[in-house]
C-alpha cells in the first residue's frame, strides 16, 4: 500500500495517509479539520540504506562503490 503526502487547503496542515487500493477512489479528508480540499504532494522516494553518510551534492552518486 502506498503512502501519500497531502497538504490541506483549509488549515494548511501537511500529513501522510496510507491508502489501500480499495480506498484510493474514496475522497480523502484532512485528519485535523476534516476538509476534503486536499492537494497531493510529490514525495521523494525513500529506500533503506546501509550508508551513514549524507549524499554528496551536484550529480554525484550516493553510497560507496568499489
C-alpha positions as CSV (number, residue, x, y, z in Angstrom):
1,X,0.0,0.0,0.0
2,X,1.4,3.4,-0.9
3,X,1.8,6.3,1.5
4,X,0.7,9.6,0.0
5,X,1.5,13.1,1.3
6,X,-1.2,15.7,1.3
7,X,-1.5,19.4,2.1
8,X,-4.8,20.7,3.3
9,X,-6.0,23.9,1.6
10,X,-8.2,24.8,4.5
11,X,-6.0,24.6,7.6
12,X,-2.6,24.4,5.9
13,X,-1.5,21.2,7.7
14,X,0.6,18.6,5.9
15,X,0.1,14.9,6.6
16,X,0.6,11.4,5.2
17,X,-2.1,8.7,4.5
18,X,-1.6,5.0,3.9
19,X,-4.0,4.4,1.0
20,X,-5.2,0.9,0.1
21,X,-6.3,0.2,-3.5
22,X,-9.9,-0.1,-2.4
23,X,-9.7,3.3,-0.7
24,X,-7.8,5.1,-3.5
25,X,-11.0,6.2,-5.2
26,X,-12.5,7.5,-2.0
27,X,-12.4,11.2,-1.2
28,X,-9.6,11.7,1.4
29,X,-10.2,14.1,4.3
30,X,-7.8,16.1,6.5
31,X,-7.3,14.5,9.9
32,X,-7.0,17.9,11.5
33,X,-10.1,19.8,10.2
34,X,-12.0,17.1,8.1
35,X,-11.8,19.2,4.9
36,X,-11.8,17.4,1.6
37,X,-9.9,20.3,-0.1
38,X,-6.5,18.5,-0.3
39,X,-3.6,18.7,-2.6
40,X,-1.4,15.6,-3.1
41,X,2.2,16.5,-2.8
42,X,5.1,15.0,-4.7
43,X,7.2,12.7,-2.5
44,X,10.8,11.7,-2.6
45,X,11.3,8.0,-3.0
46,X,12.9,6.6,0.1
47,X,14.7,3.3,0.5
48,X,16.8,1.7,3.3
49,X,20.5,2.4,3.1
50,X,23.4,1.0,5.0
51,X,25.4,4.2,4.5
52,X,25.5,6.7,7.4
53,X,26.9,9.5,5.2
54,X,24.8,12.1,3.5
55,X,24.6,12.1,-0.3
56,X,27.1,14.4,-1.9
57,X,25.6,17.4,-3.9
58,X,25.5,18.2,-7.6
59,X,25.1,15.0,-9.5
60,X,27.3,12.7,-7.5
61,X,26.0,9.3,-6.6
62,X,25.3,8.2,-3.1
63,X,26.9,5.3,-1.3
64,X,30.3,3.6,-1.6
65,X,31.3,1.9,-4.7
66,X,34.4,-0.3,-5.2
